[in-house]
Amino acid sequence: MRPTQPSSGKHDLFRERLDAMINLKHPLVRLGKAIAWERFDQAFGGFYRPIGRPAKPTRLMVGLHYLKHVHDLSDEETVERWVENPYWQYFCGFEFFQHEMPIDASTMTRWRKRIGPEGLAEMLKASVDAALDTGTAKPGSLERITVDTTVQPKAIAYPTDGRLYLKAILSLVRQAKRFGIPLRQSHTRLAKAAAVRVGRYAHARQFRRMRRELKKLRTYLGRVFRDICRKIAGNTELENRFASLLGLVERLLAQKPKDKMKLYSLHAPEVVCISKGKARTPYEFGAKVGIATTNREGLVLAAMAFEGNPYDGHTLDRTVSQATEIGGVDPERIYVDKGFRGHDYQGDATVVIAGQKRGLTATMRRELKRRSAIEATIGHMKTDGRLDRNYLLGHTGDAANALLVAAAHNLRLILRLLALWRACILVVITALAAKTDTSLPVNNRQTSIA
């Protein structure tokens, strides 16, 4: 059923309202007034059935996700801090202070799955509109954008053959025990001991012994795999239950060290190995994300997650398309680095590649110097946001996390500007009060001080 409106008792005479408890000039309060919350009810209304239990208020769910990614928190931490913070409650549309958690933390997970990346893109668009309304970015800035790619690492351990073989054996044995399938031998004890020896031999650089233990682990995995396949053959229900896990194990057993699309994690099979040429992290395991920002202010207009490891130049067209859809303006100039040579963009905008000398005006040269500012923006999205480690599941989780991180970065820019305005106004008021006080005669000054 469609969501209800956030209400905490409009006619309650025995509790004080939130707007009487908080500072209405606080940046978060002003940000809440700058966002058009009604747009989310219209955009997300089609995701709910006409009958059933009423859903949680849309403003509450959207506000919680904004606050989560602005402050780099988990779902559980966000809900716990919401109860303690009256500004957060006012930002989410409540009128009276709440003493209990509004939702369970798992509700945020289910809500993200229901809305999907298409709905979360509306949250990014709302942050861009709020930035334009508050003056954080100028409308003309949307015509000049900078595009770059980065890696969104997944929440997985560093992949090694020994760890993958052991995890696959334990997963198969656990699944077989769950459905009552008797195994000839589980090899659990032997596999754990072999995995320990793999780590020790690798640390001692005794690679011949290490490869021998890896061969044992692979043999144990093959035995358990074939035993389960024989036991479930002909049982359609069990075959459907084991299809996903057995497919991953078969893929793991068949892959070679030099294969391109290797399996690096059983719980996140979509993870790919990406090398960006960094000395500190030669290889990162996750998904590639295309980021588009305004060339002047660094406002994020697009955060597109890609499957696999495509060439940077082949991601430009889709990234610019998302930036055009969210910003609502066709860009005139696009600034990229040398990794986008041979790009697939076919639009009318001019693509300026770093290091280009010919055909540039003075304005284009000045804007090209600001291309590298997107590196700092991506760095803030990783350190201040949640782009450095994605905990959401699957390709859908990659796309959802990238969009929410981008929206949160825009909100941080807005909050920083609102806080700066407030500080400037206080400085001006203090200076005027001091000037007025010093211009009075001594007797009047003493009277005003008294």
C-alpha positions as CSV (number, residue, x, y, z in Angstrom):
1,M,0.0,0.0,0.0
2,R,1.2,3.6,-0.6
3,P,3.2,5.2,2.1
4,T,1.6,7.3,4.8
5,Q,2.7,10.8,5.8
6,P,5.1,11.3,8.7
7,S,2.9,12.1,11.6
8,S,3.7,12.2,15.4
9,G,0.5,13.7,16.7
10,K,-0.4,17.1,15.4
11,H,-2.9,17.7,18.2
12,D,-0.7,16.6,21.1
13,L,-0.9,19.3,23.7
14,F,1.6,17.7,26.1
15,R,4.7,17.6,24.0
16,E,6.8,20.4,22.6
17,R,7.2,20.7,18.9
18,L,10.6,20.1,17.2
19,D,10.6,23.5,15.6
20,A,10.4,25.0,19.1
21,M,13.4,23.0,20.3
22,I,15.9,23.3,17.5
23,N,17.7,26.2,15.7
24,L,15.7,26.8,12.5
25,K,18.8,28.4,10.9
26,H,20.7,25.2,11.1
27,P,22.1,24.1,7.7
28,L,20.2,20.7,7.9
29,V,16.9,22.5,8.6
30,R,17.5,24.8,5.7
31,L,18.4,21.9,3.4
32,G,15.2,20.1,4.4
33,K,13.3,23.1,3.2
34,A,15.2,23.3,-0.1
35,I,14.3,19.7,-1.1
36,A,11.0,19.2,-2.8
37,W,9.9,16.1,-0.9
38,E,6.6,15.7,-2.8
39,R,8.5,14.6,-6.0
40,F,9.5,11.4,-4.3
41,D,5.8,10.5,-3.5
42,Q,5.0,10.9,-7.2
43,A,8.1,9.1,-8.4
44,F,7.9,6.1,-6.1
45,G,4.2,5.7,-6.0
46,G,4.2,3.1,-8.7
47,F,6.4,0.7,-6.6
48,Y,3.6,0.0,-4.1
49,R,0.5,-2.2,-4.4
50,P,-2.9,-0.6,-4.0
51,I,-3.8,-2.9,-1.1
52,G,-2.1,-4.1,2.0
53,R,-0.3,-2.6,5.0
54,P,0.6,1.1,4.6
55,A,4.3,1.6,3.8
56,K,6.6,3.8,5.8
57,P,6.6,7.5,4.9
58,T,8.6,8.2,1.7
59,R,10.3,11.3,3.2
60,L,11.5,9.2,6.2
61,M,13.1,6.6,4.0
62,V,14.6,9.1,1.6
63,G,15.9,11.2,4.5
64,L,17.4,8.2,6.2
65,H,19.3,7.2,3.1
66,Y,20.5,10.8,2.6
67,L,21.8,11.0,6.2
68,K,23.4,7.5,6.0
69,H,25.6,8.4,3.1
70,V,26.3,12.0,4.1
71,H,27.8,10.7,7.4
72,D,29.1,7.4,6.1
73,L,27.1,5.1,8.4
74,S,25.6,1.7,8.2
75,D,21.9,1.1,8.3
76,E,21.9,0.2,12.0
77,E,24.0,3.2,13.0
78,T,21.7,5.5,11.0
79,V,18.6,4.3,12.7
80,E,20.2,4.5,16.2
81,R,21.5,8.1,15.7
82,W,18.1,9.2,14.2
83,V,16.5,8.6,17.6
84,E,19.1,10.8,19.4
85,N,19.2,13.7,16.9
86,P,16.2,16.1,16.7
87,Y,17.6,17.8,13.6
88,W,17.6,14.4,11.8
89,Q,14.0,13.9,12.8
90,Y,13.0,17.3,11.6
91,F,14.8,16.7,8.4
92,C,12.8,13.5,7.9
93,G,9.5,15.4,8.3
94,F,8.5,14.7,11.9
95,E,6.9,17.4,14.1
96,F,7.4,16.0,17.6
97,F,10.5,14.3,19.1
98,Q,10.5,10.5,18.8
99,H,11.8,8.3,21.5
100,E,11.7,5.0,19.6
101,M,13.3,3.8,16.3
102,P,11.0,4.6,13.4
103,I,11.9,1.4,11.5
104,D,14.0,-1.7,11.8
105,A,17.4,-1.4,10.0
106,S,16.5,-4.2,7.6
107,T,13.6,-2.0,6.3
108,M,16.2,0.2,4.5
109,T,17.6,-2.8,2.7
110,R,14.1,-3.9,1.5
111,W,13.3,-0.3,0.5
112,R,16.4,0.0,-1.7
113,K,15.5,-3.3,-3.4
114,R,12.0,-2.1,-4.1
115,I,13.0,1.3,-5.5
116,G,16.0,0.1,-7.5
117,P,18.6,2.1,-9.2
118,E,16.0,3.9,-11.4
119,G,14.3,5.3,-8.4
120,L,17.5,6.1,-6.6
121,A,18.5,8.2,-9.6
122,E,15.6,10.5,-8.6
123,M,17.4,11.1,-5.3
124,L,20.5,12.2,-7.2
125,K,18.4,14.5,-9.4
126,A,16.8,16.0,-6.3
127,S,20.2,16.8,-4.8
128,V,21.3,18.5,-8.1
129,D,18.1,20.6,-8.1
130,A,18.6,21.6,-4.4
131,A,22.2,22.7,-5.3
132,L,20.8,24.9,-8.0
133,D,18.1,26.4,-5.8
134,T,20.6,27.2,-3.0
135,G,23.2,28.7,-5.3
136,T,25.7,25.9,-4.7
137,A,26.0,25.5,-8.4
138,K,25.0,27.8,-11.3
139,P,22.8,26.6,-14.1
140,G,25.4,27.4,-16.7
141,S,27.8,25.0,-15.0
142,L,25.8,22.0,-16.2
143,E,27.0,22.7,-19.7
144,R,30.6,22.1,-18.9
145,I,31.3,18.7,-17.3
146,T,34.2,16.6,-16.4
147,V,34.1,12.8,-16.7
148,D,36.4,10.1,-15.2
149,T,36.2,6.5,-14.0
150,T,37.1,4.9,-10.7
151,V,36.8,1.6,-9.0
152,Q,34.2,0.9,-6.4
153,P,35.7,-2.0,-4.3
154,K,33.4,-4.7,-3.1
155,A,33.3,-6.0,0.4
156,I,35.3,-9.1,-0.2
157,A,38.6,-10.5,1.1
158,Y,41.6,-10.5,-1.1
159,P,41.0,-13.5,-3.4
160,T,43.4,-16.4,-3.2
161,D,43.0,-19.9,-4.7
162,G,43.3,-21.6,-1.3
163,R,40.7,-19.4,0.3
164,L,38.3,-19.9,-2.6
165,Y,38.7,-23.6,-2.6
166,L,38.1,-23.9,1.1
167,K,35.1,-21.6,1.1
168,A,33.6,-23.6,-1.8
169,I,34.0,-26.9,0.1
170,L,32.5,-25.5,3.3
171,S,29.5,-24.1,1.3
172,L,28.8,-27.4,-0.5
173,V,29.0,-29.4,2.8
174,R,26.8,-26.9,4.6
175,Q,24.2,-27.0,1.8
176,A,24.3,-30.8,1.6
177,K,23.7,-31.0,5.4
178,R,20.8,-28.6,5.2
179,F,18.9,-30.7,2.7
180,G,19.9,-34.1,4.3
181,I,22.2,-35.3,1.5
182,P,24.7,-37.9,2.9
183,L,28.3,-37.5,1.6
184,R,30.9,-40.2,1.2
185,Q,33.4,-37.8,2.8
186,S,33.2,-34.1,3.5
187,H,37.0,-33.4,3.5
188,T,36.3,-30.5,5.9
189,R,39.1,-31.3,8.4
190,L,41.6,-32.1,5.7
191,A,40.7,-29.0,3.6
192,K,41.2,-26.6,6.6
193,A,44.6,-28.1,7.4
194,A,45.6,-27.9,3.8
195,A,44.5,-24.2,3.6
196,V,46.6,-23.4,6.6
197,R,49.7,-25.0,5.0
198,V,49.1,-23.1,1.8
199,G,49.4,-19.8,3.7
200,R,52.5,-20.9,5.6
201,Y,54.3,-22.2,2.5
202,A,53.4,-19.0,0.6
203,H,54.8,-16.9,3.5
204,A,58.0,-19.0,3.5
205,R,58.2,-18.7,-0.3
206,Q,58.1,-22.5,-0.7
207,F,56.0,-22.3,-3.8
208,R,56.4,-26.0,-4.8
209,R,55.0,-27.2,-1.6
210,M,52.2,-24.5,-1.8
211,R,51.1,-25.7,-5.2
212,R,51.0,-29.3,-3.9
213,E,48.6,-28.3,-1.1
214,L,46.5,-26.3,-3.6
215,K,46.2,-29.4,-5.8
216,K,45.0,-31.3,-2.7
217,L,42.3,-28.6,-2.0
218,R,41.2,-28.7,-5.6
219,T,40.9,-32.5,-5.5
220,Y,38.9,-32.3,-2.3
221,L,36.5,-29.8,-3.9
222,G,36.1,-31.9,-7.0
223,R,35.3,-35.0,-5.0
224,V,32.6,-33.2,-3.0
225,F,31.2,-31.5,-6.1
226,R,30.9,-34.8,-8.0
227,D,29.4,-36.6,-5.0
228,I,26.6,-34.0,-4.7
229,C,25.9,-34.1,-8.4
230,R,25.4,-37.9,-8.3
231,K,23.2,-37.7,-5.2
232,I,20.8,-35.0,-6.6
233,A,20.7,-36.3,-10.1
234,G,17.0,-36.8,-11.2
235,N,15.6,-34.7,-8.2
236,T,14.3,-31.5,-9.9
237,E,13.8,-29.7,-6.6
238,L,17.3,-30.3,-5.3
239,E,18.8,-29.5,-8.7
240,N,17.1,-26.2,-8.6
241,R,18.3,-25.6,-5.0
242,F,21.9,-26.4,-5.8
243,A,22.0,-24.9,-9.3
244,S,23.5,-21.5,-8.4
245,L,26.2,-22.9,-6.0
246,L,27.2,-25.8,-8.3
247,G,27.5,-23.4,-11.2
248,L,29.9,-21.3,-9.3
249,V,31.9,-24.3,-8.1
250,E,32.1,-25.6,-11.7
251,R,33.3,-22.2,-12.8
252,L,35.9,-22.2,-10.1
253,L,37.2,-25.6,-11.0
254,A,37.5,-24.8,-14.7
255,Q,39.2,-21.4,-14.5
256,K,42.9,-21.0,-15.3
257,P,45.3,-18.4,-13.8
258,K,45.4,-16.3,-17.0
259,D,41.6,-16.3,-17.6
260,K,40.1,-12.8,-18.0
261,M,36.7,-13.3,-16.3
262,K,37.8,-15.3,-13.2
263,L,35.7,-15.9,-10.2
264,Y,37.0,-13.9,-7.2
265,S,34.2,-14.4,-4.7
266,L,31.4,-16.8,-4.1
267,H,29.0,-14.4,-2.5
268,A,29.9,-11.6,-5.1
269,P,30.5,-13.4,-8.4
270,E,30.1,-10.1,-10.3
271,V,33.4,-8.8,-8.9
272,V,36.2,-8.2,-11.5
273,C,39.9,-7.4,-11.1
274,I,40.7,-3.8,-12.2
275,S,44.1,-2.3,-12.5
276,K,44.2,1.5,-12.6
277,G,48.0,1.9,-12.5
278,K,48.2,3.0,-8.8
279,A,51.4,2.1,-6.9
280,R,49.6,1.7,-3.6
281,T,46.9,-0.6,-5.0
282,P,47.9,-2.3,-8.2
283,Y,44.7,-4.3,-8.4
284,E,41.3,-3.5,-7.0
285,F,38.4,-6.0,-6.9
286,G,34.9,-4.5,-7.5
287,A,33.1,-2.6,-10.2
288,K,34.1,0.3,-12.5
289,V,32.1,3.5,-12.0
290,G,31.8,6.5,-14.3
291,I,31.6,9.8,-12.6
292,A,30.5,13.1,-14.2
293,T,30.8,16.4,-12.3
294,T,30.5,20.1,-13.2
295,N,33.8,21.6,-14.2
296,R,33.4,24.6,-11.9
297,E,31.9,23.5,-8.6
298,G,32.4,19.7,-8.6
299,L,28.7,18.9,-8.3
300,V,28.2,15.2,-9.2
301,L,25.8,14.8,-12.1
302,A,26.2,11.1,-12.9
303,A,27.5,7.9,-11.2
304,M,27.1,5.0,-13.5
305,A,28.2,1.5,-12.4
306,F,29.3,-0.8,-15.2
307,E,29.4,-4.6,-15.5
308,G,32.8,-6.2,-16.1
309,N,35.8,-4.1,-16.9
310,P,35.1,-2.0,-20.0
311,Y,37.6,0.4,-21.5
312,D,37.2,3.9,-20.1
313,G,36.5,5.4,-23.5
314,H,33.6,3.0,-24.0
315,T,31.9,4.2,-20.8
316,L,31.7,7.9,-21.9
317,D,28.5,7.8,-23.8
318,R,26.5,6.1,-21.1
319,T,27.9,8.4,-18.4
320,V,27.1,11.5,-20.3
321,S,23.6,10.3,-21.0
322,Q,22.9,9.9,-17.3
323,A,24.4,13.3,-16.6
324,T,22.1,14.8,-19.3
325,E,19.1,13.1,-17.9
326,I,19.8,14.1,-14.3
327,G,20.9,17.6,-15.0
328,G,18.3,18.3,-17.7
329,V,20.8,20.2,-19.8
330,D,22.8,18.9,-22.8
331,P,26.5,19.6,-22.2
332,E,28.5,21.8,-24.5
333,R,32.0,20.7,-23.5
334,I,33.2,17.5,-21.9
335,Y,36.7,17.3,-20.3
336,V,38.3,13.8,-19.9
337,D,41.8,12.4,-19.4
338,K,44.0,10.5,-21.9
339,G,42.3,7.2,-20.9
340,F,39.3,8.2,-23.0
341,R,41.1,8.3,-26.3
342,G,39.0,6.4,-28.8
343,H,35.8,7.1,-26.9
344,D,32.3,6.1,-28.0
345,Y,30.5,9.4,-27.5
346,Q,28.4,10.4,-30.5
347,G,26.7,13.5,-29.2
348,D,27.0,17.2,-30.2
349,A,29.2,18.2,-27.3
350,T,32.9,18.9,-27.7
351,V,35.2,16.3,-26.0
352,V,38.4,17.8,-24.8
353,I,41.1,15.3,-23.9
354,A,43.9,16.2,-21.4
355,G,47.1,17.2,-23.2
356,Q,45.2,18.4,-26.3
357,K,46.8,21.6,-27.7
358,R,45.0,22.4,-31.0
359,G,41.6,24.0,-31.4
360,L,41.3,25.3,-27.8
361,T,40.2,28.7,-26.8
362,A,41.5,30.5,-23.7
363,T,38.3,29.5,-21.8
364,M,38.7,25.9,-22.8
365,R,42.4,25.9,-21.7
366,R,41.4,27.4,-18.3
367,E,38.6,24.8,-17.9
368,L,40.9,22.0,-18.9
369,K,43.2,22.9,-16.1
370,R,40.3,22.2,-13.7
371,R,39.8,18.7,-15.1
372,S,42.0,17.2,-12.4
373,A,39.7,18.5,-9.7
374,I,37.5,15.5,-10.3
375,E,40.2,13.4,-8.7
376,A,39.7,15.3,-5.4
377,T,35.9,14.8,-5.8
378,I,36.3,11.1,-6.2
379,G,38.7,11.0,-3.2
380,H,36.1,12.7,-1.0
381,M,33.4,10.3,-2.2
382,K,35.6,7.5,-1.1
383,T,36.9,8.9,2.3
384,D,33.8,10.8,3.3
385,G,31.2,8.6,1.6
386,R,30.9,4.9,1.0
387,L,32.5,4.5,-2.4
388,D,35.6,2.9,-1.0
389,R,33.8,-0.3,0.0
390,N,30.4,-1.4,-1.3
391,Y,28.4,-3.7,1.0
392,L,25.3,-4.0,-1.3
393,L,24.7,-7.2,-3.2
394,G,25.0,-7.8,-6.9
395,H,25.1,-5.4,-9.9
396,T,22.0,-3.7,-8.6
397,G,23.8,-3.0,-5.4
398,D,26.8,-1.5,-7.3
399,A,24.5,0.9,-9.2
400,A,22.5,1.8,-6.1
401,N,25.5,2.5,-3.9
402,A,27.2,4.7,-6.6
403,L,24.0,6.8,-7.0
404,L,23.5,7.3,-3.2
405,V,27.2,8.2,-2.7
406,A,26.9,10.8,-5.5
407,A,23.7,12.3,-4.0
408,A,25.4,12.5,-0.5
409,H,28.4,14.3,-1.9
410,N,26.1,17.0,-3.4
411,L,24.3,17.3,-0.1
412,R,27.7,17.8,1.7
413,L,28.5,20.6,-0.7
414,I,25.2,22.3,0.0
415,L,25.5,21.9,3.8
416,R,29.0,23.3,3.7
417,L,27.8,26.4,1.8
418,L,24.8,26.9,4.1
419,A,27.1,26.7,7.1
420,L,29.4,29.2,5.5
421,W,26.6,31.6,4.9
422,R,25.5,31.3,8.5
423,A,29.0,32.0,9.7
424,C,29.4,35.0,7.5
425,I,26.0,36.5,8.6
426,L,27.0,36.0,12.3
427,V,30.4,37.8,11.6
428,V,28.6,40.7,9.9
429,I,26.0,41.0,12.7
430,T,28.8,41.0,15.4
431,A,30.8,43.6,13.5
432,L,27.8,45.9,13.1
433,A,26.9,45.5,16.8
434,A,30.4,46.3,17.8
435,K,30.6,49.3,15.5
436,T,27.3,50.6,16.8
437,D,28.4,50.1,20.4
438,T,31.6,52.0,19.9
439,S,29.9,54.9,18.2
440,L,27.7,55.6,21.3
441,P,28.8,58.1,24.0
442,V,30.4,56.6,27.1
443,N,27.3,57.1,29.3
444,N,25.0,55.5,26.6
445,R,27.5,52.8,26.0
446,Q,27.5,51.9,29.7
447,T,23.7,52.0,29.7
448,S,23.5,49.7,26.7
449,I,25.9,47.3,28.3
450,A,23.9,47.3,31.5
